[in-house]
Amino acid sequence: MATRLQEIWGQTVLVEYRPGAGLTLGADFVAKSPPDGYTILMAAVHHSIAPAVYRKLPYNIAKDLLPVTTLAIVPNVLIVPASLPANNVQELIALAKARPGALSYGSTGAGTAHHLIGEQFNEMAGTDILHVAYKGSAPAITDMLGGQITMMFDTIPSCLPFIKAGRVKALAVATAKRSATLPEVPTLSEAGLAGFDIATWFGFMVPAGTPASVVEKINRDALRVLGQPETRAQLLAIGADPVGDTPAQMGERISSETLKFKALAAKANLSLD
């Protein structure tokens, strides 16, 4: 995005990495930056989760940041070892109910999207599948293949090589729509958990107070980049589905997700501070 926006804007676009604290450090920096359109946050689903798992955030996502557009969605997929005697979601649920508390799911860390997707799955499926937190996707997949955990939710780019190699089975995606990368894999809604929709997404946000005309320009130019065949091909190649929505639509996504994540975190008694 930075390279192509640089071409459109005719000026240098610097990418500054500010990781840490569930990506809230970068969000806080942008929230406190001048509202002139020159500082843009690469926001993500993590920023919808943060208000649910951190009690003392130094910024308020609803008041201090403005949505611009969702750039892409990276579907999360439910995967199990090829050896597991469950070939679809309903068979997995039946297995979990037959052995309450015996099955487990791995996540990329406590309070991550993959953790909360598992909580949502348990709630909607009526199962009691134990959560096991890992530091990233790779160790979780390794343990799943080794039989230490039963299943996990992961982004498609991370687990696609294992799916293609036949080492894991993809039972469903956690998004409202099927993935363009794995079109043969049903959604959890199609598999019987109606309304299930938690996606890993990325998009632009700017400081509150940024003029509407500036927000509209960034939105318009971002959509122009997303419309370029090369951009779409690059995103699809890594398992990301291009989006390009309005500021209002992105705002609705964040608001509804934040409410959902707060409820899930409260039920799981989850707090990271």
C-alpha positions, -999 to 999 in steps of 0.1 A, spaced: 0 0 0 27 25 9 46 21 -24 15 25 -45 1 54 -25 35 70 -28 31 69 -65 -4 85 -63 5 112 -38 39 120 -53 56 121 -20 74 97 3 53 74 25 73 61 54 63 29 73 71 32 110 68 1 131 56 5 166 48 -30 179 39 -40 214 10 -43 239 -13 -59 213 -5 -32 188 -19 -5 211 14 14 212 11 23 175 -26 32 179 -18 55 208 9 72 188 -14 79 159 -43 90 182 -20 117 197 -6 128 163 -18 160 145 -51 154 127 -38 165 93 -38 132 73 0 128 74 -1 101 101 -21 70 93 -26 39 115 -25 5 99 -53 -7 121 -62 -44 126 -87 -66 144 -64 -63 174 -76 -28 179 -112 -40 182 -100 -65 208 -79 -41 229 -108 -24 247 -120 -58 257 -88 -71 272 -70 -39 285 -87 -20 312 -64 10 310 -59 20 274 -42 54 269 -66 62 241 -103 56 231 -107 40 197 -142 54 193 -132 89 203 -96 94 193 -94 76 160 -115 78 128 -120 49 104 -110 53 68 -114 19 51 -109 -18 56 -82 -28 32 -84 -66 34 -97 -95 54 -75 -125 61 -99 -154 70 -92 -175 100 -96 -212 94 -104 -240 118 -78 -267 113 -73 -302 128 -47 -329 123 -53 -351 93 -55 -381 117 -84 -366 138 -116 -387 133 -136 -356 124 -140 -345 88 -164 -316 93 -175 -292 120 -205 -312 132 -183 -343 136 -159 -322 156 -186 -309 178 -200 -344 184 -165 -355 194 -161 -326 218 -195 -333 234 -187 -370 238 -154 -361 256 -162 -328 275 -130 -311 286 -107 -336 269 -102 -316 236 -81 -285 234 -75 -257 210 -43 -236 205 -41 -199 199 -14 -174 190 -17 -160 225 -41 -150 253 -64 -122 242 -57 -127 205 -84 -130 178 -76 -168 176 -82 -171 214 -116 -153 212 -127 -172 181 -123 -203 202 -143 -188 230 -170 -179 204 -169 -215 190 -174 -230 225 -203 -207 232 -221 -213 199 -214 -250 197 -221 -257 233 -187 -274 238 -160 -273 265 -128 -272 245 -98 -261 266 -77 -231 255 -39 -234 253 -20 -202 245 12 -202 225 36 -175 215 27 -175 178 12 -198 152 43 -220 145 46 -237 180 8 -242 181 8 -260 148 38 -281 158 20 -292 190 -12 -299 171 7 -321 146 23 -338 176 -10 -345 193 -6 -321 222 -37 -301 212 -67 -311 191 -74 -281 169 -67 -244 163 -79 -214 144 -52 -198 123 -49 -173 94 -48 -189 60 -13 -177 51 2 -194 82 -15 -228 78 -20 -231 40 13 -250 34 1 -277 59 -33 -278 43 -18 -283 8 5 -309 21 -24 -329 36 -10 -327 71 -41 -308 85 -77 -306 75 -95 -273 70 -130 -278 84 -144 -242 81 -135 -205 79 -147 -182 107 -157 -154 83 -192 -146 70 -181 -154 34 -159 -182 20 -123 -175 13 -112 -169 -22 -80 -189 -14 -100 -219 0 -133 -216 -18 -141 -253 -12 -140 -248 26 -174 -239 41 -180 -211 66 -189 -219 102 -223 -204 95 -228 -229 67 -215 -257 90 -243 -250 115 -231 -221 137 -253 -194 121 -240 -159 123 -204 -168 132 -181 -141 118 -147 -131 133 -121 -120 108 -85 -109 109 -87 -76 90 -64 -47 83 -73 -11 74 -66 26 77 -75 49 106 -65 85 113 -65 108 143 -99 122 154 -104 157 141 -89 149 107 -110 169 81 -137 149 63 -122 159 30 -89 144 40 -105 112 52 -124 110 19 -92 115 -1 -73 88 17 -103 65 13 -106 72 -24 -69 67 -31 -67 35 -10 -97 21 -30 -79 31 -62 -49 10 -51 -71 -19 -41 -86 -18 -76 -53 -23 -93 -49 -59 -106 -14 -62 -92 -25 -52 -57 -54 -77 -57 -32 -104 -70 -6 -98 -43 -33 -98 -16 -50 -130 -29 -16 -147 -31 -11 -144 6 -46 -155 15 -61 -120 20 -94 -109 4 -94 -73 -7 -122 -52 8 -122 -14 4 -153 -2 23 -165 33 34 -155 49 67 -190 43 80 -188 6 72 -154 2 88 -167 21 119 -197 -2 122 -173 -32 120 -152 -19 148 -182 -10 170 -199 -44 166 -167 -63 171 -157 -44 202 -191 -53 218 -187 -89 208 -151 -91 221 -160 -74 254 -188 -100 260 -164 -129 251 -136 -116 273 -159 -110 302 -173 -146 300 -137 -159 299 -126 -136 327 -99 -124 304 -78 -93 312 -42 -86 301 -35 -57 325 
